């Protein structure tokens, strides 16, 4: 089944930008929705941004206007462009398929995530 590897995180000052990548070991063409998640205090992972195969997107209110999710099916990769970062964006970011995904072409588990740290 599909394995996911997140990358692109790092340390950035408030107002800066980062671009996260989620590389899949197999095709994501058949996955109807992919998303980026981050842990919330006292909660499980919250959905930050999601994108369908048709290009429809949605975002958490806290990141609207600042983050942009995209996908490149040919490269089996999902991206998250993060602009105007805020300290409260600090978290480990994960990508995954929508929970409706099942079968060989879907991820079995979460990846290790990529750390985003925003200072100031």
N, C-alpha and C positions, 0 to 999 in steps of 0.2 A: 504494500500500500504506500501511498504518498507520504514522504517525510518532508518536514519543513525546517528550514534553517534561516533564522533571522540575523540580520547584520545592519551596520550603519549607525548604531548608537554611539554616544560619546558624551563628553563634557562640553557644554556651551553656555555662554552668558545669556541672560535674559534678553529677549529680542532677536536672538540668533536663529539659525536654521539648521536642520538636519534632514537627511533623506534616508529612511529606513527601507531595507529590501527584505523580501521573504522569498527565498528560492525553494522551489518544490522539486523533489527528486523525480517526479513524474508529471504527466500532463494535468493541468488544471482546467483544461478546456471545458470538460463536462461538469465542473463544479459551478453550480448556479450562483453562489455567493461566497466571497472571501472577505475576511475582516481582520482588523487590528484591534487588539485588546490590551488593557493594562489593569493591574490590581488596584482596587480601591480600598481605602482604610475600612476595616471591619466588614469587607465585602469580598465576594469572589471577583473574578475578572469582569470588567465592564467593557462593553463594546465602544470603541472610540470612533471607528469608521468602517464602513462596509461597501462593497461594490459587487454588482451582479455581472454576469457574462455580457449582458447587453449594455453595460456602462452606467447603469443607474447607481447612484451613490447616496449614502446617508451618513450623518455625523452626529456625535454627541454634541449637545448644546455648548459644552465647555470648549470645544475646539472648532466650531463652525467659523468659517472665514479665515482660519489660520492653517488648518491641515487639509491636504488633498490626497485622496487615495486613488490609485490607478492600478491597472493590471496589464501585463504583456503576456498573452497566452502563448505566443511563439517562444518566449523565453522562460515560460513557466514561473513567472515572477510577479509578485505583488509589491507595490511601493507605497510608502507613506511619506509625502513631503510635508514637513513640519516647519512652519514659519512663525515668526514672532513668538518664540517659545517663552513660557512662563515657568517660574520655579515649581508651581503646582503640577506641571507636566512631568516632573521627575518620576520615573517609574521604569520597571522592566516591561518592555512591549513585546507582545506575542502576536503571531498571526495564526489563523485557523480558518477552516471552512465552516459554513453554516451548519448548524446541528442536524439539519435534514439530510446532509450528505452521508451516504452509506455505500459500502462496497469497496472493491479493490481500488478504485480511483480516488478514494478519500483518505485523509490523514487518520492514522490510528490514535495519535496522541499529540499533545502540545510539544513544541520545540523548547529549546532552552531560553529563548527570548533574547532581547538585546537591551542593554541598559542605557537609558537616557537620563542625564543629570543636567539640570539647568540651575546655574548659580545666579546670585544677586537678586 
